């Protein structure tokens, strides 16, 4: 009887093996987290001509702060060499930028936000941000990262725009890591773009 009792007790304590893995945020918001990126020049839209530069972008979360009734994290980065600040929060797994609104959710493939690029009173392009349904493997010096792509598409009003009717700014997020590759803002009349790619990170 004692043996049967022990056997029964062990069965009840078994850990199920079919439980889903715990959720890891696609941009870990924790004070002290940092990311270092190397900048690369991409000459054409297909990404076939890539040249590494000696420029780096060091990013880190400096502190948390309250804006209204919400907790945001102060994110410092250097997209063009000069320091810039963004404020992020996680709202039910939606990554929210205080200035831009929702910028990412790995499950939501609907248009996350939409606005218009203006030149004075004239509309230049409709801009829509959407997450791709596919999963991409992005290779960086740190690892091969399974990633989701948030793509900001510019639909130009002018039919004969010199670089085509559509242009894209792409940001690849990896679960538990953060942004692993990203197109930086650029002149929409040029084919040349600049990407930053992750070379080092410390996240909690």
Rosetta blueprint (number, residue, H / E / L):
1 X L
2 X H
3 X H
4 X H
5 X H
6 X H
7 X H
8 X H
9 X H
10 X H
11 X H
12 X H
13 X H
14 X L
15 X L
16 X L
17 X L
18 X L
19 X L
20 X L
21 X L
22 X L
23 X L
24 X L
25 X L
26 X L
27 X L
28 X L
29 X L
30 X L
31 X L
32 X L
33 X L
34 X E
35 X E
36 X E
37 X E
38 X E
39 X E
40 X E
41 X E
42 X E
43 X L
44 X L
45 X L
46 X L
47 X L
48 X L
49 X L
50 X E
51 X E
52 X E
53 X E
54 X E
55 X E
56 X E
57 X E
58 X E
59 X E
60 X E
61 X E
62 X E
63 X E
64 X E
65 X E
66 X E
67 X E
68 X L
69 X L
70 X E
71 X E
72 X E
73 X E
74 X E
75 X E
76 X E
77 X E
78 X L
79 X L
80 X L
81 X L
82 X L
83 X L
84 X E
85 X E
86 X E
87 X E
88 X E
89 X E
90 X E
91 X E
92 X L
93 X L
94 X E
95 X E
96 X E
97 X E
98 X L
99 X L
100 X L
101 X E
102 X E
103 X E
104 X E
105 X L
106 X L
107 X L
108 X L
109 X L
110 X L
111 X E
112 X E
113 X E
114 X E
115 X E
116 X E
117 X E
118 X E
119 X E
120 X L
121 X L
122 X E
123 X E
124 X E
125 X E
126 X E
127 X E
128 X E
129 X E
130 X E
131 X E
132 X L
133 X L
134 X L
135 X L
136 X E
137 X E
138 X E
139 X E
140 X L
141 X L
142 X L
143 X L
144 X E
145 X E
146 X E
147 X E
148 X E
149 X E
150 X E
151 X E
152 X E
153 X E
154 X E
155 X E
156 X E
157 X L
158 X L
159 X L
160 X L
161 X L
162 X L
163 X L
164 X L
165 X L
166 X E
167 X E
168 X E
169 X E
170 X E
171 X E
172 X E
173 X E
174 X E
175 X L
176 X L
177 X L
178 X E
179 X E
180 X E
181 X E
182 X E
183 X E
184 X L
185 X L
186 X L
187 X L
188 X L
189 X L
190 X L
191 X L
192 X L
193 X E
194 X E
195 X E
196 X E
197 X E
198 X E
199 X E
200 X E
201 X E
202 X E
203 X L
204 X L
